[in-house]
Amino acid sequence: MSAARKKSAEARTFLISVAAELAGMHAQTLRTYDRLGLVSPQRTSGGGRRYSENDVDLLREVQRLSQDEGVNLAGIKRIIELTNQVDALQARLSEVTAELERVRKPSTALVLWEPRRPGRSQRG
């Protein structure tokens, strides 16, 4: 996902009832997943949950892992943690690779070389 699309997906938020409908779940299931730390929606000043498009995508993935793959919630939580860790490491690797490429760029310095002339001694 591009950075602009990711930012856009995080900017738009949904009430719990809308997010539940989009994810194909009951609102109570979303509350349970929040309590277990599987998804962490934003909060309003009054404490209401606001789910981003990324949160809804994550909820769908939790449902897929649970129903289609038979993974329990503890396993799903670990998968999410490891996925986040891999994403962070890949981002860091990209940063380090870019820095290394910048440092390894060929030098643009000009070196003048003058060949030795026959009959001239090396000790000037």
C-alpha beads as a LAMMPS data file, in Angstrom:
LAMMPS data file: protein, C-alpha beads

124 atoms
123 bonds

1 atom types
1 bond types

-500.0 500.0 xlo xhi
-500.0 500.0 ylo yhi
-500.0 500.0 zlo zhi

Masses

1 110.0

Atoms # bond

1 1 1 0.000 0.000 0.000
2 1 1 1.346 3.403 -0.930
3 1 1 2.086 5.899 1.835
4 1 1 -0.612 8.291 0.552
5 1 1 -3.244 5.547 0.443
6 1 1 -2.204 4.287 3.878
7 1 1 -2.515 7.795 5.330
8 1 1 -5.926 8.183 3.661
9 1 1 -7.063 4.828 5.047
10 1 1 -6.112 5.900 8.556
11 1 1 -7.770 9.324 8.234
12 1 1 -11.273 7.975 7.566
13 1 1 -12.853 6.447 10.658
14 1 1 -16.039 4.533 11.367
15 1 1 -18.298 4.095 14.362
16 1 1 -18.203 0.635 15.889
17 1 1 -21.547 -0.322 14.314
18 1 1 -20.343 0.629 10.821
19 1 1 -16.970 -1.077 11.279
20 1 1 -18.724 -4.216 12.517
21 1 1 -20.959 -4.260 9.459
22 1 1 -18.008 -3.666 7.111
23 1 1 -16.044 -6.482 8.746
24 1 1 -19.050 -8.815 8.853
25 1 1 -19.039 -9.127 12.655
26 1 1 -21.091 -8.132 15.663
27 1 1 -20.100 -4.956 17.493
28 1 1 -19.551 -7.031 20.648
29 1 1 -16.914 -9.069 18.790
30 1 1 -15.059 -5.840 17.966
31 1 1 -15.175 -4.856 21.645
32 1 1 -13.762 -8.266 22.591
33 1 1 -10.979 -8.008 20.023
34 1 1 -10.147 -4.531 21.339
35 1 1 -10.046 -5.833 24.912
36 1 1 -7.740 -8.708 23.826
37 1 1 -5.449 -6.315 21.945
38 1 1 -6.085 -7.785 18.492
39 1 1 -7.140 -4.397 17.148
40 1 1 -6.625 -0.975 18.703
41 1 1 -9.099 1.574 17.372
42 1 1 -8.672 5.286 17.965
43 1 1 -10.692 6.781 20.811
44 1 1 -12.770 9.919 20.951
45 1 1 -12.435 12.260 23.910
46 1 1 -15.524 10.547 25.337
47 1 1 -13.956 7.089 24.956
48 1 1 -15.896 5.969 21.875
49 1 1 -14.117 3.685 19.446
50 1 1 -13.287 4.914 15.945
51 1 1 -12.112 2.266 13.485
52 1 1 -9.931 3.145 10.489
53 1 1 -10.053 1.319 7.159
54 1 1 -6.821 -0.404 8.229
55 1 1 -8.576 -1.571 11.415
56 1 1 -11.460 -2.972 9.354
57 1 1 -8.971 -4.784 7.078
58 1 1 -7.285 -6.217 10.172
59 1 1 -10.649 -7.363 11.550
60 1 1 -11.344 -9.179 8.279
61 1 1 -7.938 -10.859 8.507
62 1 1 -8.615 -11.906 12.110
63 1 1 -11.905 -13.419 10.972
64 1 1 -10.225 -15.223 8.054
65 1 1 -7.481 -16.662 10.260
66 1 1 -10.004 -17.766 12.850
67 1 1 -12.688 -19.227 10.592
68 1 1 -10.786 -20.398 7.523
69 1 1 -7.439 -21.353 9.030
70 1 1 -8.611 -22.466 12.470
71 1 1 -6.122 -20.281 14.354
72 1 1 -7.091 -19.421 17.936
73 1 1 -7.117 -15.821 19.166
74 1 1 -3.781 -16.123 20.989
75 1 1 -2.206 -17.398 17.777
76 1 1 -3.807 -14.585 15.789
77 1 1 -2.444 -12.020 18.232
78 1 1 1.053 -13.464 17.808
79 1 1 0.697 -13.462 14.000
80 1 1 -0.306 -9.784 14.116
81 1 1 2.651 -8.936 16.377
82 1 1 5.109 -10.770 14.122
83 1 1 3.625 -9.191 10.987
84 1 1 4.023 -5.731 12.529
85 1 1 7.588 -6.574 13.507
86 1 1 8.416 -7.769 9.974
87 1 1 6.883 -4.581 8.506
88 1 1 8.984 -2.424 10.848
89 1 1 12.158 -4.359 10.007
90 1 1 11.483 -4.085 6.265
91 1 1 10.997 -0.325 6.605
92 1 1 14.259 -0.046 8.554
93 1 1 16.067 -2.189 5.975
94 1 1 14.846 0.154 3.219
95 1 1 16.162 3.148 5.161
96 1 1 19.561 1.527 5.721
97 1 1 19.772 0.397 2.084
98 1 1 19.033 3.923 0.868
99 1 1 21.673 5.338 3.224
100 1 1 24.216 2.760 2.056
101 1 1 23.534 3.600 -1.595
102 1 1 23.978 7.286 -0.801
103 1 1 27.310 6.643 0.912
104 1 1 28.545 4.315 -1.840
105 1 1 27.889 6.724 -4.720
106 1 1 30.999 7.117 -6.849
107 1 1 33.097 10.107 -5.969
108 1 1 32.978 13.055 -8.311
109 1 1 36.424 14.234 -7.240
110 1 1 38.873 14.945 -10.041
111 1 1 42.332 13.410 -9.764
112 1 1 45.110 14.787 -11.949
113 1 1 47.761 12.348 -13.008
114 1 1 50.937 13.327 -14.704
115 1 1 53.051 10.549 -16.186
116 1 1 56.768 10.463 -15.430
117 1 1 58.981 11.894 -18.105
118 1 1 61.914 9.772 -19.223
119 1 1 65.235 10.892 -17.843
120 1 1 63.807 12.719 -14.881
121 1 1 64.591 11.372 -11.464
122 1 1 61.827 10.475 -9.060
123 1 1 63.389 12.566 -6.288
124 1 1 62.629 16.060 -7.401

Bonds

1 1 1 2
2 1 2 3
3 1 3 4
4 1 4 5
5 1 5 6
6 1 6 7
7 1 7 8
8 1 8 9
9 1 9 10
10 1 10 11
11 1 11 12
12 1 12 13
13 1 13 14
14 1 14 15
15 1 15 16
16 1 16 17
17 1 17 18
18 1 18 19
19 1 19 20
20 1 20 21
21 1 21 22
22 1 22 23
23 1 23 24
24 1 24 25
25 1 25 26
26 1 26 27
27 1 27 28
28 1 28 29
29 1 29 30
30 1 30 31
31 1 31 32
32 1 32 33
33 1 33 34
34 1 34 35
35 1 35 36
36 1 36 37
37 1 37 38
38 1 38 39
39 1 39 40
40 1 40 41
41 1 41 42
42 1 42 43
43 1 43 44
44 1 44 45
45 1 45 46
46 1 46 47
47 1 47 48
48 1 48 49
49 1 49 50
50 1 50 51
51 1 51 52
52 1 52 53
53 1 53 54
54 1 54 55
55 1 55 56
56 1 56 57
57 1 57 58
58 1 58 59
59 1 59 60
60 1 60 61
61 1 61 62
62 1 62 63
63 1 63 64
64 1 64 65
65 1 65 66
66 1 66 67
67 1 67 68
68 1 68 69
69 1 69 70
70 1 70 71
71 1 71 72
72 1 72 73
73 1 73 74
74 1 74 75
75 1 75 76
76 1 76 77
77 1 77 78
78 1 78 79
79 1 79 80
80 1 80 81
81 1 81 82
82 1 82 83
83 1 83 84
84 1 84 85
85 1 85 86
86 1 86 87
87 1 87 88
88 1 88 89
89 1 89 90
90 1 90 91
91 1 91 92
92 1 92 93
93 1 93 94
94 1 94 95
95 1 95 96
96 1 96 97
97 1 97 98
98 1 98 99
99 1 99 100
100 1 100 101
101 1 101 102
102 1 102 103
103 1 103 104
104 1 104 105
105 1 105 106
106 1 106 107
107 1 107 108
108 1 108 109
109 1 109 110
110 1 110 111
111 1 111 112
112 1 112 113
113 1 113 114
114 1 114 115
115 1 115 116
116 1 116 117
117 1 117 118
118 1 118 119
119 1 119 120
120 1 120 121
121 1 121 122
122 1 122 123
123 1 123 124
